[in-house]
Amino acid sequence: MTHLISPTGHQAIARAIRHIATAEDERPDLAAVAEAAGLSPFYCQRLFTRLAGISPTGFLRSLSVERAKAALQDGATVLDAALEAGVSSPSRLHDAFVRFAAVTPGEYRARGAGLTLQWGLADSPYGPCLLVVSPRGIAALGFPGEEGVEAALASLTRPFAAAQLVEDGAVIAATAARLFAPGTRDAEPVAVHALGSPFQVQVWQALVRIPPGALVSYDMVARAIGQPGAARAVGNAVGANPIAYLIPCHRVIRRTGAFGGYRWGGEVKTALIGVEGAVAA
């Protein structure tokens, strides 16, 4: 059973993560992080560890360029193995927390006709999370931020333009509680119902093969799917990913070790990479 955290708890830790990720002081102490979160240092440490799965100090250590470059080396090894197996191999994905619901060309063209999608906002350690769920799995996931909920919802559900949207806060809150709870990756895999072109889906499946803590570059992904000259097209497919976090496009960074851009904002990408890197370490 997943123990729910109050929305204020999630919001406080989201503030703490943002503070660490953007602080001018590259090594903010716990007191400063707790102040940004609006918590006592003791409770901040305890709640941060419970929600993020690691301590604030562990999160901070994982954000160095040196760690990013080392993670790129790990990612190269992972994708070399995926290339040898073939990204369409039926073998289990590295990140067994996620499995793709098969989508036929006809379903892709139908754009969700006849489907009812449930959607809503939920709290997460990375800020408010917009979730869309179909009868076959998670159809969209994003962190709206400054973009706003209405614009993000319209953008994320464009592939399902013919579907009916129904807001259901209870279903979305329960789904988010499971997705973001530390330790849930050992549970039953989460199905994702991603509508995309065959090339996009091929790229997204390659991303799911990257284990948490490893990072890759765009040209690594292009090589892994057997199209070494398609780094730019891979970048477009990564940018079109409708299911953040679960299809981990945040694990794609520049070859220099710089994290680069992210649809949902650099702070969210830094937070996702930092938490995963610290847990993996």
Phi, psi and chi 1 to 4 in degrees:
 res  aa     phi    psi   chi1   chi2   chi3   chi4
   1 MET       -  134.9  178.7  179.3  176.2      -
   2 THR   -86.7  127.6  -60.0      -      -      -
   3 HIS   -87.1  122.2  -64.1  -78.1      -      -
   4 LEU   -78.7  142.0  -61.7  179.7      -      -
   5 ILE  -102.5  143.2  -56.0  -70.5      -      -
   6 SER   -63.8  151.0   70.9      -      -      -
   7 PRO   -53.3  -36.8  -27.1   35.4      -      -
   8 THR   -65.6  -31.9   53.1      -      -      -
   9 GLY   -66.6  -45.7      -      -      -      -
  10 HIS   -60.6  -43.7  -80.9  -74.3      -      -
  11 GLN   -64.4  -38.0  -68.8  160.1   11.0      -
  12 ALA   -64.4  -43.6      -      -      -      -
  13 ILE   -72.4  -32.1  -62.9  -49.1      -      -
  14 ALA   -61.1  -39.8      -      -      -      -
  15 ARG   -65.1  -40.4  -70.9 -166.1  -61.9  -89.1
  16 ALA   -63.5  -44.1      -      -      -      -
  17 ILE   -64.2  -42.6  -72.8  175.2      -      -
  18 ARG   -61.6  -40.2  -85.6 -161.3  -53.7  -87.1
  19 HIS   -63.1  -45.9  178.6   79.2      -      -
  20 ILE   -64.2  -41.6  -64.5  173.0      -      -
  21 ALA   -69.3  -24.7      -      -      -      -
  22 THR  -119.8    2.7   61.3      -      -      -
  23 ALA   -63.0  136.6      -      -      -      -
  24 GLU   -64.6  -36.6  -67.4 -177.3    6.7      -
  25 ASP   -75.5  115.9  177.2    0.1      -      -
  26 GLU   -67.0  -14.9  -65.9 -177.0   -2.8      -
  27 ARG  -133.7   67.1  -57.3 -164.8   66.5   82.4
  28 PRO   -63.1  140.3   24.1  -33.5      -      -
  29 ASP   -82.1  171.1   59.4   23.1      -      -
  30 LEU   -61.3  -36.2  178.7   60.2      -      -
  31 ALA   -61.2  -42.7      -      -      -      -
  32 ALA   -67.8  -39.8      -      -      -      -
  33 VAL   -64.7  -43.6  174.0      -      -      -
  34 ALA   -64.1  -39.3      -      -      -      -
  35 GLU   -62.8  -41.6 -177.3  178.0   -1.4      -
  36 ALA   -63.4  -33.7      -      -      -      -
  37 ALA   -81.3  -16.8      -      -      -      -
  38 GLY    77.8   30.2      -      -      -      -
  39 LEU  -127.7  165.3  -56.5  171.5      -      -
  40 SER   -73.5  153.3   70.6      -      -      -
  41 PRO   -54.7  -42.2  -29.6   37.7      -      -
  42 PHE   -62.4  -48.9  172.1   79.5      -      -
  43 TYR   -71.4  -33.2 -170.7   56.9      -      -
  44 CYS   -61.2  -47.6  179.6      -      -      -
  45 GLN   -58.4  -44.9  173.0   92.8    2.3      -
  46 ARG   -68.4  -46.3 -178.5  177.7  177.2 -176.1
  47 LEU   -72.1  -39.0 -171.8   59.9      -      -
  48 PHE   -58.6  -47.4 -167.1  108.3      -      -
  49 THR   -64.1  -36.7  -57.4      -      -      -
  50 ARG   -69.2  -42.5 -179.4  176.7  176.5 -172.8
  51 LEU   -82.8  -39.0  -73.0  178.6      -      -
  52 ALA   -93.8  -16.8      -      -      -      -
  53 GLY    87.1   -2.9      -      -      -      -
  54 ILE  -146.1  169.6   41.4   88.4      -      -
  55 SER   -82.8  161.8   68.9      -      -      -
  56 PRO   -56.4  -37.7  -25.7   34.7      -      -
  57 THR   -66.1  -41.7  -57.0      -      -      -
  58 GLY   -63.8  -39.0      -      -      -      -
  59 PHE   -62.4  -45.3  172.0   70.7      -      -
  60 LEU   -61.7  -41.4  177.6   63.3      -      -
  61 ARG   -62.8  -26.9  -83.0 -160.7  -58.0  -96.0
  62 SER   -83.2   -1.8   72.0      -      -      -
  63 LEU   -96.2    9.7  -65.1  179.1      -      -
  64 SER   -78.8  152.5   69.9      -      -      -
  65 VAL   -61.9  -35.6  172.7      -      -      -
  66 GLU   -61.4  -43.5  -71.7   73.6   21.0      -
  67 ARG   -65.2  -38.1 -163.2 -148.5   72.5   84.0
  68 ALA   -61.7  -42.4      -      -      -      -
  69 LYS   -66.5  -38.7  -70.6 -179.5  176.9  178.6
  70 ALA   -65.0  -39.0      -      -      -      -
  71 ALA   -66.1  -33.0      -      -      -      -
  72 LEU   -62.0  -39.6  -83.1  173.5      -      -
  73 GLN   -63.5  -41.4  -66.8  -60.9  -43.8      -
  74 ASP   -62.2  -41.6  -67.8  -18.9      -      -
  75 GLY   -63.8  -38.0      -      -      -      -
  76 ALA   -61.9  -42.7      -      -      -      -
  77 THR   -62.8  -43.1  -58.3      -      -      -
  78 VAL   -61.5  -46.8  166.8      -      -      -
  79 LEU   -73.9  -28.5  -74.7 -176.3      -      -
  80 ASP   -60.3  -42.7  -78.8  -16.9      -      -
  81 ALA   -65.7  -39.0      -      -      -      -
  82 ALA   -65.3  -37.0      -      -      -      -
  83 LEU   -64.1  -41.2  178.1   59.1      -      -
  84 GLU   -64.5  -37.6  -69.6  177.0    8.8      -
  85 ALA   -78.8  -25.9      -      -      -      -
  86 GLY    91.1  126.2      -      -      -      -
  87 VAL   -69.6  -11.6  -69.0      -      -      -
  88 SER   -94.9    6.6   60.4      -      -      -
  89 SER   -58.7  141.6  167.1      -      -      -
  90 PRO   -77.1   -0.6   28.5  -35.5      -      -
  91 SER   -63.3  157.9   60.7      -      -      -
  92 ARG   -60.8  142.3  -73.6  176.1   65.9   87.2
  93 LEU   -70.3  154.5  -59.6  174.7      -      -
  94 HIS   -57.2  -43.7  -74.8  -72.9      -      -
  95 ASP   -95.3   86.1 -170.7   -8.8      -      -
  96 ALA   -70.3    1.1      -      -      -      -
  97 PHE   -69.9  -19.6 -175.1   54.2      -      -
  98 VAL  -124.2  135.6  174.9      -      -      -
  99 ARG  -134.2  147.5   63.6  176.1  173.2   81.1
 100 PHE   -88.0  132.3  -80.3   78.3      -      -
 101 ALA   -78.1  125.9      -      -      -      -
 102 ALA   -62.0  134.7      -      -      -      -
 103 VAL  -123.5  124.1  175.8      -      -      -
 104 THR   -81.7  160.4   66.4      -      -      -
 105 PRO   -56.3  -36.3  -27.1   35.5      -      -
 106 GLY   -64.6  -40.8      -      -      -      -
 107 GLU   -66.5  -37.4  -71.3  171.9  -32.4      -
 108 TYR   -62.1  -44.2  174.3   55.6      -      -
 109 ARG   -69.7  -29.2  -69.9 -168.0  -63.1  -90.5
 110 ALA   -72.5  -15.5      -      -      -      -
 111 ARG    54.5   40.4  -61.3  173.5   67.9   79.1
 112 GLY    83.4   12.3      -      -      -      -
 113 ALA   -57.7  131.8      -      -      -      -
 114 GLY    86.1   -5.4      -      -      -      -
 115 LEU   -95.2  147.4  -73.1  178.4      -      -
 116 THR  -111.3  123.7  -63.1      -      -      -
 117 LEU  -106.6  132.3  -55.0 -178.9      -      -
 118 GLN   -95.7  139.3  -62.9  164.5  -58.3      -
 119 TRP  -141.6  164.3   74.8  -84.6      -      -
 120 GLY   173.6  173.5      -      -      -      -
 121 LEU  -100.6  143.1  -87.3 -179.8      -      -
 122 ALA  -140.2  163.8      -      -      -      -
 123 ASP   -88.4  146.8  -68.9  -67.8      -      -
 124 SER  -146.7  166.5   85.2      -      -      -
 125 PRO   -65.3  -10.8  -21.6   33.2      -      -
 126 TYR  -107.6   13.4  -49.2  102.2      -      -
 127 GLY   105.8  179.2      -      -      -      -
 128 PRO   -56.1  135.1  -24.2   34.6      -      -
 129 CYS  -116.1  129.5  168.1      -      -      -
 130 LEU   -96.7  121.1  175.3   61.8      -      -
 131 LEU  -120.7  140.7  -96.0  172.5      -      -
 132 VAL  -128.7  128.9 -178.1      -      -      -
 133 VAL  -122.7  132.2  179.3      -      -      -
 134 SER  -105.0  170.6   88.6      -      -      -
 135 PRO   -61.0  -13.2  -24.9   35.4      -      -
 136 ARG  -109.3   -0.2  -62.7  175.7   61.0 -172.1
 137 GLY   146.2 -168.0      -      -      -      -
 138 ILE   -73.0  120.7  -52.8  -62.7      -      -
 139 ALA   -95.7  -26.0      -      -      -      -
 140 ALA  -161.2  148.9      -      -      -      -
 141 LEU  -153.9  128.6 -168.3  162.5      -      -
 142 GLY  -153.9  171.8      -      -      -      -
 143 PHE  -122.3   89.0  -57.6   94.5      -      -
 144 PRO   -55.2  -43.9  -19.1   28.6      -      -
 145 GLY    53.0 -132.4      -      -      -      -
 146 GLU   -69.2  -21.9  -64.8 -178.9   -0.1      -
 147 GLU   -62.1  -32.7  179.9  179.6   -9.2      -
 148 GLY    92.1  149.3      -      -      -      -
 149 VAL   -64.9  -45.1  174.1      -      -      -
 150 GLU   -61.1  -46.8 -173.6  174.8  -23.2      -
 151 ALA   -67.1  -41.2      -      -      -      -
 152 ALA   -65.3  -41.4      -      -      -      -
 153 LEU   -63.1  -43.7 -179.3   63.5      -      -
 154 ALA   -62.7  -41.3      -      -      -      -
 155 SER   -68.8  -46.5  174.4      -      -      -
 156 LEU   -68.4  -31.3  -73.1  172.5      -      -
 157 THR   -96.4    6.9   57.0      -      -      -
 158 ARG   -56.2  -40.2 -168.2  170.2  -66.1  121.7
 159 PRO   -62.9  -20.1  -23.9   35.3      -      -
 160 PHE  -107.6   38.7  -68.4   92.3      -      -
 161 ALA   -58.6  -26.6      -      -      -      -
 162 ALA   -91.7   -0.2      -      -      -      -
 163 ALA   -84.4  162.7      -      -      -      -
 164 GLN   -94.9  133.0  179.4 -177.0    8.0      -
 165 LEU  -102.4  130.5  -71.0  172.8      -      -
 166 VAL  -130.4  124.1  175.5      -      -      -
 167 GLU   -76.2  130.7 -172.9  173.1    4.4      -
 168 ASP  -145.4   89.7 -168.4  -34.2      -      -
 169 GLY   -61.7  -35.1      -      -      -      -
 170 ALA   -67.9  -46.0      -      -      -      -
 171 VAL   -63.0  -43.0  166.3      -      -      -
 172 ILE   -67.6  -40.9  -63.5  -54.5      -      -
 173 ALA   -62.2  -43.0      -      -      -      -
 174 ALA   -66.9  -39.0      -      -      -      -
 175 THR   -65.4  -45.7  -58.1      -      -      -
 176 ALA   -64.0  -38.4      -      -      -      -
 177 ALA   -58.9  -37.5      -      -      -      -
 178 ARG   -75.2  -42.0 -177.0 -157.9  167.0 -168.3
 179 LEU   -62.6  -39.4  -64.4 -176.7      -      -
 180 PHE  -101.2    1.6  -65.9  106.1      -      -
 181 ALA   -77.1  127.6      -      -      -      -
 182 PRO   -56.0  138.9  -24.4   34.6      -      -
 183 GLY    92.2   -8.3      -      -      -      -
 184 THR   -74.8  -11.0   54.7      -      -      -
 185 ARG   -71.5   -6.6  -70.7  178.4 -179.1  -94.1
 186 ASP   -93.6   -0.3  -64.9  -33.0      -      -
 187 ALA   -90.2 -171.7      -      -      -      -
 188 GLU   -56.5  135.3 -176.8   69.9   19.6      -
 189 PRO   -60.0  151.3  -23.0   32.5      -      -
 190 VAL   -93.3  130.1  172.9      -      -      -
 191 ALA   -83.4  136.1      -      -      -      -
 192 VAL  -113.8  133.4  -63.5      -      -      -
 193 HIS  -109.1   78.2 -172.7 -171.8      -      -
 194 ALA   -97.7  122.1      -      -      -      -
 195 LEU   -94.8  120.8  -70.7 -172.6      -      -
 196 GLY  -160.0  171.5      -      -      -      -
 197 SER   -67.8  161.5   69.4      -      -      -
 198 PRO   -53.9  -39.1  -28.9   36.3      -      -
 199 PHE   -66.6  -44.7  179.4   81.3      -      -
 200 GLN   -59.2  -46.6  -72.5  174.6  -33.0      -
 201 VAL   -63.6  -36.9  172.7      -      -      -
 202 GLN   -61.3  -42.6 -171.7 -179.6   28.9      -
 203 VAL   -65.3  -45.6  170.7      -      -      -
 204 TRP   -63.0  -38.0  -61.0  -19.9      -      -
 205 GLN   -65.3  -35.9  -72.1  176.6  -33.3      -
 206 ALA   -64.4  -39.1      -      -      -      -
 207 LEU   -63.2  -38.8  -62.2 -176.1      -      -
 208 VAL   -66.4  -20.4  174.5      -      -      -
 209 ARG   -75.8  -13.7  -70.4  175.9  176.9  -89.7
 210 ILE   -80.0  118.6  -50.4  163.4      -      -
 211 PRO   -71.1  153.7   25.2  -32.8      -      -
 212 PRO   -54.6  135.1  -25.2   35.1      -      -
 213 GLY   100.3  -26.5      -      -      -      -
 214 ALA   -87.8  153.8      -      -      -      -
 215 LEU  -132.4  153.4  -59.8  171.7      -      -
 216 VAL  -136.5  165.4  -59.2      -      -      -
 217 SER  -104.6  167.8   62.0      -      -      -
 218 TYR   -62.1  -39.8  -64.2  102.3      -      -
 219 ASP   -70.3  -27.9   54.8  -28.9      -      -
 220 MET   -63.4  -44.0  -71.6  179.2 -166.9      -
 221 VAL   -64.2  -43.2  178.2      -      -      -
 222 ALA   -58.9  -42.7      -      -      -      -
 223 ARG   -67.4  -37.5 -178.1  164.0   51.5   84.0
 224 ALA   -65.5  -29.9      -      -      -      -
 225 ILE   -93.3    9.1   64.2  172.4      -      -
 226 GLY    81.7   18.4      -      -      -      -
 227 GLN  -132.3   72.0  -59.2 -165.8   44.7      -
 228 PRO   -61.5  -18.8   21.1  -33.3      -      -
 229 GLY   -95.1   10.2      -      -      -      -
 230 ALA  -108.2   31.5      -      -      -      -
 231 ALA   -59.5  -39.2      -      -      -      -
 232 ARG   -66.7  -42.7  179.5  168.7  -66.3 -175.6
 233 ALA   -64.3  -36.8      -      -      -      -
 234 VAL   -61.1  -43.1  163.8      -      -      -
 235 GLY   -58.9  -39.7      -      -      -      -
 236 ASN   -65.5  -40.7  -69.4  -25.1      -      -
 237 ALA   -67.0  -39.5      -      -      -      -
 238 VAL   -61.5  -43.9  168.6      -      -      -
 239 GLY   -66.2  -25.0      -      -      -      -
 240 ALA   -88.9   -0.7      -      -      -      -
 241 ASN   -56.1  120.1  171.1   28.7      -      -
 242 PRO   -88.5   -4.8   33.5  -33.6      -      -
 243 ILE  -127.0   80.8  -53.1  176.7      -      -
 244 ALA   -60.7  160.6      -      -      -      -
 245 TYR    72.8  -55.4  179.4   67.5      -      -
 246 LEU   -75.9  -44.3  -63.5  177.7      -      -
 247 ILE   -96.1   99.5  -60.9  176.5      -      -
 248 PRO   -81.2   70.8   30.8  -35.3      -      -
 249 CYS   -65.0  -16.9   54.5      -      -      -
 250 HIS   -68.2  -14.7   59.9  -86.6      -      -
 251 ARG   -82.9    2.6  -65.8  175.8 -166.5  161.2
 252 VAL  -100.7  119.9 -175.6      -      -      -
 253 ILE  -130.9  178.8   67.6  171.9      -      -
 254 ARG   -77.6  155.0  -65.6  172.0 -178.4  162.4
 255 ARG   -62.2  -21.7  -78.4 -179.3  -67.2  178.7
 256 THR   -73.9  -13.5   61.1      -      -      -
 257 GLY    99.5   -8.0      -      -      -      -
 258 ALA   -73.1  141.0      -      -      -      -
 259 PHE   -69.2  -32.9  -69.2  169.9      -      -
 260 GLY    77.4 -170.8      -      -      -      -
 261 GLY   -77.8  168.1      -      -      -      -
 262 TYR  -158.7  136.7 -172.2   58.1      -      -
 263 ARG   -55.4  -37.3  177.1  178.6 -179.0  177.9
 264 TRP   -97.2   13.2  -53.9  110.7      -      -
 265 GLY   103.6  144.9      -      -      -      -
 266 GLY   -61.9  -32.1      -      -      -      -
 267 GLU   -64.2  -42.1  -66.5  177.3   10.2      -
 268 VAL   -66.3  -43.6  173.9      -      -      -
 269 LYS   -61.6  -44.6 -176.9  171.1 -174.2  174.5
 270 THR   -60.1  -42.2  -60.5      -      -      -
 271 ALA   -64.0  -44.8      -      -      -      -
 272 LEU   -63.0  -45.9  -71.6  165.1      -      -
 273 ILE   -65.6  -40.4  -70.4  172.9      -      -
 274 GLY   -64.3  -45.7      -      -      -      -
 275 VAL   -64.9  -47.1  167.7      -      -      -
 276 GLU   -64.0  -40.6  -69.3 -175.3  -12.4      -
 277 GLY   -63.9  -40.5      -      -      -      -
 278 ALA   -68.7  -41.3      -      -      -      -
 279 VAL   -64.9  -42.5  171.5      -      -      -
 280 ALA   -64.2  -35.7      -      -      -      -
 281 ALA   -71.0      -      -      -      -      -
